[in-house]
């Protein structure tokens, strides 16, 4: 290789290094977000209670609990309040006051709005929406089953109870509940909840409990098919590096 060629190669490598340095430190494709006053207070609650020792944001933090970057959309207000007061599973009872819970909720909402914790190929469909598609785009539901599905949807049960083993908070698979929980116990749970287990009190009437039971029996009868279809649903798309969401917080 001649001297001229070596000089060109060296110049090219230096230019590549300079470009990489600029991309890393200027983050031109990223989004700079500034927290609102209430969200900043929620961030303080997050730090004071050492939430990051168990949970991650954007994949950074502890690994005992789940990544919470986009968790807020999958939690009903009642379930979130239960988790932040009485805990859930390995999650201790912090007994946060109402203003602290509100601030922390705002913080998680603003974190959620910035993007996703893990870049995915294509547009990911939320698990609850996948279940909705499976239930509502198939055969016409009997009246009692349709009513049970309406209750399960409106009460946001499908945010945690899904037909897979990765349901939020390790909640029971919707297709197997009737096999593991007796009718009387199920009705008790649907009315009173389970204190300390993030299952809120729904106070469902006996008629509504019967409708939910009919829906769960319908799900159980189609369990293998629903679990298989739920597992196989996937998204497609073209991966563009410049569209990946990288974030920096001041």
C-alpha positions in Angstrom: 0.0 0.0 0.0 1.4 3.4 -1.0 1.8 6.4 1.2 -1.1 8.2 -0.4 -3.4 5.2 0.2 -2.3 4.9 3.8 -3.0 8.6 4.3 -6.5 8.3 2.8 -7.2 5.2 5.0 -6.0 7.0 8.1 -8.1 10.1 7.3 -11.2 7.8 6.7 -10.7 6.1 10.1 -10.3 9.4 11.9 -13.5 10.7 10.2 -15.4 7.6 11.3 -14.2 8.0 14.9 -15.2 11.6 14.9 -18.7 10.8 13.5 -19.2 8.0 16.0 -18.2 10.3 18.8 -20.7 13.0 17.6 -23.5 10.4 17.3 -22.9 9.1 20.8 -22.7 12.4 22.6 -25.1 14.5 20.6 -27.7 11.7 20.2 -29.4 13.4 17.2 -32.0 10.7 16.8 -32.9 10.6 20.5 -35.5 12.4 22.4 -34.7 14.7 25.3 -37.5 14.8 27.9 -38.0 17.1 30.8 -40.1 15.9 33.7 -43.1 17.9 34.9 -43.0 19.2 38.5 -45.3 16.4 39.7 -43.3 13.8 37.8 -40.1 15.1 39.3 -41.7 14.6 42.8 -42.6 11.1 41.7 -38.9 10.5 40.7 -37.9 11.6 44.2 -40.4 9.0 45.6 -38.9 6.4 43.3 -35.4 7.2 44.5 -36.2 7.6 48.2 -37.8 4.2 48.2 -34.9 2.6 46.3 -37.2 1.3 43.6 -34.3 1.0 41.2 -32.7 -1.7 43.3 -35.4 -4.1 42.1 -36.9 -2.5 38.9 -35.4 -1.1 35.7 -36.2 1.9 33.6 -35.0 1.6 30.0 -33.4 -1.7 31.0 -31.2 -0.2 33.8 -31.7 -1.1 37.4 -32.3 -4.2 39.5 -33.6 -7.5 38.2 -35.8 -8.8 41.0 -38.8 -7.0 39.6 -39.9 -6.2 36.0 -38.9 -3.3 33.9 -41.4 -0.5 34.6 -40.7 1.7 31.6 -44.0 0.8 30.0 -45.8 -0.9 32.9 -48.3 1.9 33.8 -50.6 1.2 30.8 -51.1 -2.4 32.0 -52.2 -1.5 35.5 -55.6 -0.3 36.6 -55.7 2.5 39.1 -57.1 0.1 41.7 -54.3 -2.5 41.2 -51.6 0.2 41.1 -52.9 1.6 44.4 -52.9 -1.9 46.0 -49.3 -2.5 44.8 -48.1 0.8 46.2 -49.8 0.3 49.6 -49.9 -3.4 50.5 -47.3 -4.7 48.0 -47.5 -7.8 45.8 -45.6 -11.1 46.1 -42.0 -10.1 46.7 -42.9 -6.5 46.4 -43.0 -5.1 50.0 -45.7 -2.9 51.5 -44.5 0.7 51.2 -47.9 2.1 52.3 -47.3 5.3 50.3 -49.6 8.3 51.0 -52.0 9.5 48.3 -49.9 12.4 47.2 -46.8 10.1 46.8 -48.8 7.6 44.9 -50.1 10.3 42.6 -46.7 11.7 42.0 -45.2 8.3 41.3 -48.0 7.5 38.9 -47.3 10.7 37.0 -43.6 9.9 36.8 -44.3 6.4 35.4 -46.8 7.9 32.9 -44.2 10.4 31.6 -41.6 7.7 31.4 -44.0 5.5 29.5 -44.7 8.3 27.0 -41.0 8.6 26.0 -41.0 5.2 24.2 -40.2 1.6 24.9 -37.7 0.0 27.2 -36.6 -2.6 24.6 -36.4 -1.8 20.9 -38.6 -4.2 19.0 -38.8 -5.1 15.3 -42.0 -3.6 13.9 -44.9 -2.3 16.0 -45.5 -4.5 19.0 -49.1 -5.2 19.9 -49.9 -5.1 23.7 -50.7 -8.6 25.1 -54.2 -7.4 26.3 -55.0 -6.3 22.8 -53.8 -9.6 21.4 -56.3 -11.4 23.7 -59.0 -9.0 22.7 -58.4 -9.8 19.0 -58.5 -13.5 19.7 -61.8 -13.3 21.6 -63.7 -10.7 19.5 -62.7 -11.8 16.0 -63.8 -15.4 16.2 -67.1 -17.1 16.7 -70.1 -15.1 18.1 -70.1 -15.3 21.9 -73.1 -16.7 23.8 -74.9 -13.9 25.8 -73.5 -14.9 29.2 -70.0 -15.4 27.9 -70.1 -12.0 26.1 -71.3 -10.4 29.4 -68.4 -12.1 31.3 -65.9 -10.9 28.6 -67.3 -7.3 28.9 -66.8 -7.4 32.7 -63.3 -8.8 32.4 -62.4 -6.1 29.9 -64.0 -3.2 31.8 -62.4 -4.2 35.1 -59.1 -4.4 33.3 -58.6 -8.0 34.4 -56.8 -8.8 31.1 -54.0 -6.4 32.0 -52.7 -9.0 34.4 -54.5 -12.3 33.6 -53.6 -13.5 30.2 -53.4 -16.9 28.4 -49.6 -17.3 28.9 -47.0 -18.0 31.6 -45.6 -14.5 31.5 -48.7 -12.7 32.8 -48.0 -9.6 34.8 -47.3 -10.4 38.5 -47.4 -14.1 37.7 -51.2 -13.9 37.6 -53.2 -17.0 36.9 -53.7 -18.0 33.2 -57.2 -17.1 32.1 -57.6 -20.4 30.4 -56.9 -22.5 33.5 -58.5 -20.5 36.4 -61.6 -22.7 36.5 -59.3 -25.8 36.9 -57.4 -24.3 39.9 -60.0 -22.2 41.8 -63.3 -23.6 43.1 -66.5 -21.7 42.2 -67.2 -20.4 45.7 -63.6 -19.2 46.1 -63.7 -17.6 42.7 -66.9 -15.6 43.5 -65.3 -14.6 46.8 -62.2 -13.3 45.0 -64.3 -11.4 42.4 -66.2 -9.7 45.2 -63.5 -9.1 47.9 -60.2 -9.3 46.1 -57.1 -10.8 47.7 -55.5 -8.3 50.2 -51.8 -8.2 49.8 -51.7 -9.9 46.4 -52.5 -6.9 44.2 -56.0 -8.4 43.4 -58.4 -5.4 44.1 -61.9 -5.6 45.5 -64.2 -5.6 42.5 -67.5 -6.0 44.5 -69.1 -7.9 41.6 -72.7 -9.0 42.1 -73.6 -12.7 42.0 -75.0 -12.3 38.5 -71.8 -10.7 37.3 -69.7 -13.5 38.9 -71.8 -16.1 37.1 -71.1 -14.2 33.8 -67.4 -14.1 34.5 -67.5 -17.8 35.3 -69.2 -18.6 32.0 -66.5 -16.6 30.2 -63.7 -18.5 32.0 -65.3 -21.8 31.3 -65.5 -20.8 27.6 -61.8 -19.9 27.7 -60.9 -23.2 29.4 -62.7 -25.2 26.8 -60.6 -23.5 24.1 -57.4 -23.3 26.2 -55.0 -25.2 24.0 -56.1 -23.3 20.9 -56.0 -19.9 22.6 -52.7 -20.4 24.2 -51.2 -21.6 21.0 -52.5 -18.7 18.9 -51.5 -16.2 21.6 -48.0 -17.6 21.6 -47.7 -17.6 17.8 -49.0 -14.1 17.2 -46.0 -11.9 16.2 -45.3 -8.6 14.4 -43.4 -7.9 11.3 -41.7 -4.8 10.1 -38.5 -3.2 8.9 -35.9 -2.4 11.5 -34.5 1.2 11.1 -31.6 2.1 13.4 -32.3 5.8 13.2 -35.8 5.1 14.6 -34.7 3.2 17.6 -35.6 5.2 20.8 -32.5 6.1 22.8 -33.1 8.3 25.8 -31.2 10.6 28.0 -32.6 12.1 31.3 -31.1 15.1 32.9 
